Amino acid sequence: MEQSNDHMMKNEPFEEEYIFEKLKEFKSQDLTYSSGRILGSMCSEPHPLSKKVHMDFLESNLGDPGLFEGTKAIEEEVIKMIASFLSLDRPYGNVVTGGSEANIMAMRSARNLYKEKNGIKNQTAESFEVILPKSAHFSFKKASDMLSFKLIEIDLDDEYRMDVESVKESINKNTIAIVGVAGTTELGIIDPIEELSKIAIDNDIYLHVDAAFGGFSIPFLNDIGYNLPNFDFSNEGVSSITIDPHKMGLTVIPAGCIVYRKKNYLDLISVDSPYLTVKKQSTIVGTRSGATSAATWAMLKYMGREGYSELANGCMINTNFLADALFKEGFNLITKPQLNIVSFNHPKIETNDLVKSIEDKSWKVSITSYPRAIRIVVMPHIKHTHLMEFMRDLREIKKEFDV
Ligand SMILES: *Cc1c(COP(=O)(O)O)cnc(C)c1O
């Protein structure tokens, strides 16, 4: 290795064969979804169709859409199809790199809308405030830093949802946006968006819904009778929604979407892009993949609402199996799963120790920060047999701890 690194540093040309061999070595250090060992990720193995289509569009650049008009049309169709799941007929938006970029765009729109409404020309930054639940994704911390607004974190109620009364109390003249989450990253909880929507309308405040994770399951689960809370544009106060095809949509990374109710929200964050074929650009990223739009388009057509319902339902069946099995073995469930996330701990085992024992048995789980627990995201790559094996290992671990 030492020697070949030296050789590498000189950057002399290598044979393809050598290159593939070396890359294979690197890749062998990665975990794979198909092993079933990745229990704490919101991504999953992309569908083969998505990979194939992605390959076909690798040279397209939606940062310069005048050169790739066909791919641009695909992106627009993706936004339209996704918006149709979200009860919006005439959407505006983009397929971006993921939920983080989508959330940052939404916060930029909200801030600029506030500035426009209040006739603010310069960045009187420090005073801007965004109200969001304690359970919000860390991408809002990035947005807060980049856009200079304060995060007003709202406590959660008994069911780990954003507490609506505290939202009302936190609104003031500096509030530029309220954020609700439909499918929180840690627990998969859906905030009371209907109530937030009313508050947003009453106070004329921008409301963004982060459905990065839940957006690709809630509508499809409701199609088959799950009765999950409404989080979409049918709530008049909702201004924008983040939704990630690269999570429950089975598409290749990087695919996230920002969907806006009004064209103005997108215009408010556009800048001149003089040397390109299109004179305005709103995305954070400049040169950007058209391949993920094509792959997402293909998956949406291929799966249809029905296919996605089946996929999400399969994950929920496994989720409920896991939750029941954990409960029977004496673990604490933090909450009854609303989506395909199970968080748990044990009354007599320190969570850190439990994690260590689980990882010693070659599983990868993640840990929630509030409350502290082990978090399993039951994605499509996790099969019933993996969960049976996992439960067997947990029973052994319990013995090791003598509980
Ligand atoms: C995953 C997630 C994000 C971030 O999305 P990326 O695609 O990782 O950038 C944002 N919000 C929520 C609720 C998420 O679950």
The ligand as a Gaussian input file, in Angstrom:
#p B3LYP/6-31G(d) Opt

LIG

0 1
 C      -32.920000      13.463000       5.988000
 C      -33.595000      14.675000       6.433000
 C      -33.141000      15.941000       6.047000
 C      -31.844000      16.143000       5.286000
 O      -31.860000      15.602000       4.056000
 P      -30.517000      15.281000       3.258000
 O      -31.044000      14.636000       2.051000
 O      -29.692000      14.404000       4.139000
 O      -29.852000      16.582000       2.976000
 C      -33.881000      17.045000       6.417000
 N      -35.004000      16.897000       7.136000
 C      -35.465000      15.705000       7.545000
 C      -36.721000      15.630000       8.333000
 C      -34.765000      14.549000       7.209000
 O      -35.207000      13.366000       7.653000

